[in-house]
């Protein structure tokens, strides 16, 4: 579930399955920063993504990305 109401998305980011989790989080944070997300919004998504295993990380990031 997207953490924001209304839903908020990072546009144009591609998640590559099998990539190092830290790389994925850094790419997300960089793209979100360039798209004017606040630091708190980025930290919320990253915190939720880190709570589970690799599949959870991918799922949470994909919920916040729009191609």
C-alpha positions, 0 to 999 in steps of 0.5 A: 500500500502506498504510504501517502494519501493521495498516493505519491510516486517517483516517476521514471525509476526502474527497479532491477530485481537482484540488484543490491538493496542499498543501491535500490534505496539510494536510487529511490532516494536520489530520484525522489529528491530530484522530484521534490519529495521531502526528506521525511517522505523519503525516510518513511518509504525507506523505513518501511522498505527496510522492515522486511526481506528483499521481496518486501523491499522490492514491493514497497519501492514498486508501490511508490514508482510510476513509469 
